[in-house]
Amino acid sequence: MEKIKSKKAELIIAEILDQYAYADKSERPWIIGFSGGKDSTVLLTLVWIALQRLRALPNLYQLSRPVYVVCNASSVE
């Protein structure tokens, strides 16, 4: 899979991969709140890219926990 041009984004993707696959050995699901704004869109995109990369690795690193996206309105402004 092709790398993203932003070094900062690549570091964040690496951290997401580490947290998903290595740091936390629990089977607890990830729940991502998505409002459609720029912040939640970036977060969801980076998680998606990270999970695609993990899926492309050998079977040793399979997707092991569910990831749920919960759409919510963030009309706190």
Secondary structure, DSSP 8 states (H G I E B T S, - for coil): ----S-HHHHHHHHHHHIIIIII------EEEEE-SSHHHHHHHHHHHHHHHHHHHS-GGG---S-EEEEE------
